Amino acid sequence: MAVVETNFKVDEIHTIITAPSFAMVTAVQTINNCPPPSRIFQGRQTILDKMHQFFNTASGRQLIYVLHGLGGAGKTQIALKYIKESSANFSDIFLVDASTLDTINTGLKNMAMSKSVGDSAQDALTWLQSKHGQWLLFFDNADDPGINLNKFFPLCDHGNIIITSRNPELKVYGEHYPVSDMEEADAIALLLQSATKGSSEENVQIAAKIIKVRQPRVHHARNSI
């Protein structure tokens, strides 16, 4: 595996890791338009298994799961991967950019309009409160500690909510998981998959060396976001 070519692929992965989350692109989306996870998504099976187990629990209450961690840790990608795997379990799936009050209100307003139930954020919340299906509301990028996010939770004992945030304080809203760096084995597999190279012993060794060299760069980029 050529080192120059693989270094290029590391740069590509780094771009994906530090890119804005999909919620920055669109205010609200149903499952038909929800972006898929990255084509080179790799690993994170422990987190995904915990999310599957949590949302498959018949609890008779609204279920909320918070993924929190540093910027670029992969929170949005994990959530999108879970949604892709579990979309058949939900009647409706909505992705809302939760980075500011304006984007939240705009997202919920667009949701209400898309369902022809009104033209305001409150109309959307009222509709979710009255809809007793297994809907999923995904608040992405809820980083601002000044936003009282729970005022945008439908007041009901049904439905499901996923939150991604850099703010660990949001874990008080429900079940949570701290998202950190990938395990080395997953990082190596991701690099080899991106580089479209086999997992020969030589390739694995080269990939491991590149990851160790580039890791400080990724940490610096995340801390700068």
C-alpha positions in Angstrom: 0.0 0.0 0.0 1.6 3.2 -1.1 2.2 5.6 1.8 1.5 8.7 -0.4 -1.9 7.3 -1.5 -2.8 6.3 2.0 -1.9 9.7 3.4 -4.3 11.2 0.9 -7.0 8.9 2.2 -6.3 9.9 5.8 -6.8 13.5 4.7 -10.1 12.5 3.2 -11.2 10.8 6.4 -10.0 13.8 8.4 -12.3 16.0 6.3 -15.2 13.7 6.9 -14.6 13.7 10.7 -14.3 17.5 11.0 -17.0 18.4 8.5 -20.2 20.1 9.8 -22.9 17.7 10.7 -25.7 17.0 8.3 -28.1 19.0 10.4 -26.3 22.1 9.4 -27.4 21.5 5.8 -31.1 21.1 6.3 -33.5 22.2 9.0 -35.7 19.2 9.0 -36.0 16.0 7.0 -38.2 12.9 7.0 -36.7 9.5 6.6 -37.1 9.6 2.9 -34.6 12.5 2.7 -32.5 11.8 5.8 -28.8 11.6 4.8 -27.2 8.2 5.1 -24.1 7.7 7.2 -20.7 8.1 5.6 -20.0 5.4 3.0 -16.9 4.5 5.0 -18.6 4.4 8.4 -16.7 1.8 10.5 -17.0 0.3 14.0 -18.9 1.9 16.9 -20.8 -1.4 17.3 -20.9 -1.1 21.1 -22.7 2.2 21.0 -25.1 1.1 18.2 -26.0 -2.1 20.2 -26.8 0.0 23.3 -29.0 2.3 21.2 -30.8 -0.6 19.7 -31.4 -2.2 23.1 -32.6 1.1 24.6 -35.1 2.0 21.8 -36.4 -1.6 21.6 -37.5 -1.4 25.2 -41.3 -1.2 25.7 -41.3 1.4 28.5 -44.5 3.3 28.3 -42.6 6.5 28.3 -40.8 8.9 26.0 -37.3 7.6 25.2 -34.4 10.0 25.0 -30.8 9.1 24.1 -28.0 11.6 24.2 -24.7 11.1 22.4 -22.2 13.6 23.8 -18.5 14.2 23.1 -16.0 16.5 21.4 -16.6 18.0 18.0 -15.7 15.5 15.2 -15.9 12.5 17.5 -18.6 11.0 15.1 -21.8 11.6 17.1 -23.9 12.5 14.0 -22.5 9.6 12.0 -23.4 7.2 14.8 -26.9 8.6 15.0 -27.4 8.4 11.2 -26.1 4.8 11.2 -28.6 3.9 13.9 -31.4 5.5 12.0 -30.5 3.7 8.8 -30.5 0.4 10.7 -33.7 1.0 12.6 -35.8 3.1 10.2 -38.5 0.4 9.8 -39.2 0.7 13.6 -40.4 4.3 13.4 -43.5 5.8 11.8 -41.8 9.2 11.1 -38.2 10.4 11.5 -37.4 14.1 11.7 -33.9 15.6 11.8 -33.7 19.1 13.3 -30.6 21.4 13.4 -30.4 22.2 17.1 -27.4 24.6 16.9 -29.5 27.7 17.6 -33.0 28.7 18.7 -33.7 30.0 15.2 -32.7 26.7 13.5 -34.7 24.7 16.0 -37.8 26.8 15.4 -37.3 26.8 11.7 -36.9 23.1 11.6 -40.0 22.4 13.7 -42.0 24.9 11.6 -40.9 23.2 8.4 -41.9 19.9 9.9 -45.4 21.2 10.7 -45.7 22.5 7.2 -44.5 19.2 5.6 -47.2 17.3 7.5 -49.9 20.0 6.8 -50.6 20.5 10.5 -49.8 24.2 10.8 -47.0 26.7 10.3 -45.3 27.0 13.7 -42.9 25.1 16.0 -45.8 24.7 18.5 -48.0 23.2 15.8 -45.3 20.5 15.1 -45.0 19.7 18.8 -48.7 19.5 19.3 -49.0 17.1 16.3 -46.3 14.9 17.8 -48.0 14.9 21.2 -51.3 13.7 19.6 -49.6 11.2 17.2 -49.3 7.9 19.2 -47.0 6.3 16.7 -43.3 5.5 17.2 -41.9 8.7 15.8 -38.3 9.7 16.1 -37.1 13.3 16.6 -33.3 13.8 16.1 -31.9 17.0 17.5 -28.4 17.3 16.0 -25.7 19.7 17.1 -27.3 20.8 20.4 -24.1 22.4 21.7 -25.3 25.8 23.0 -25.7 25.5 26.9 -27.9 28.6 26.8 -30.7 26.8 25.0 -33.3 25.0 27.1 -33.7 22.1 24.8 -36.4 20.3 26.7 -38.9 23.1 25.9 -38.9 21.5 22.4 -39.7 18.0 23.7 -43.3 17.0 22.9 -45.2 16.8 26.2 -46.3 13.2 26.1 -45.4 9.7 27.2 -44.6 8.3 23.7 -42.1 8.9 21.0 -38.4 8.8 20.7 -35.7 11.5 20.8 -31.9 11.4 19.9 -29.7 14.3 20.8 -26.1 14.9 19.7 -24.1 17.5 21.6 -20.7 18.6 22.8 -22.3 19.5 26.1 -22.2 16.6 28.6 -24.7 18.3 30.8 -27.5 17.2 28.4 -27.1 13.7 29.7 -29.6 14.6 32.3 -32.4 14.3 29.7 -32.1 10.5 29.4 -29.9 7.6 28.6 -26.5 8.7 27.4 -23.2 7.6 25.9 -19.9 9.6 25.9 -18.5 9.3 22.3 -14.7 9.4 22.1 -12.0 8.4 19.7 -12.4 5.2 17.7 -10.6 2.1 18.9 -7.3 1.6 17.0 -8.6 -1.6 15.3 -11.7 0.3 14.0 -9.5 3.2 12.8 -7.2 0.9 10.9 -10.2 -0.9 9.3 -11.7 2.5 8.4 -8.4 3.7 6.8 -8.0 0.4 4.8 -11.6 0.5 3.6 -11.2 4.2 2.5 -8.0 3.3 0.7 -9.7 0.3 -0.9 -6.8 -1.9 0.3 -6.9 -5.4 1.7 -6.1 -6.1 5.3 -2.8 -7.8 4.8 -0.3 -7.8 7.7 1.8 -5.2 5.8 -1.1 -2.9 5.1 -2.3 -3.1 8.7 1.2 -2.2 10.0 1.4 0.8 7.6 -2.1 2.0 8.5 -1.3 1.7 12.3 1.8 3.8 11.8 0.0 6.5 9.8 -2.8 6.7 12.4 -0.3 7.2 15.3 1.4 9.9 13.3 -1.8 11.7 12.4 -3.6 11.3 15.7 -2.3 14.6 17.2 -3.4 16.5 14.1 -7.0 15.2 14.5 -7.1 16.0 18.2 -5.9 19.5 17.4 -8.6 20.0 14.7 -11.3 18.7 17.1 -10.2 21.1 19.9 -10.2 24.0 17.4 -13.8 23.4 16.3 
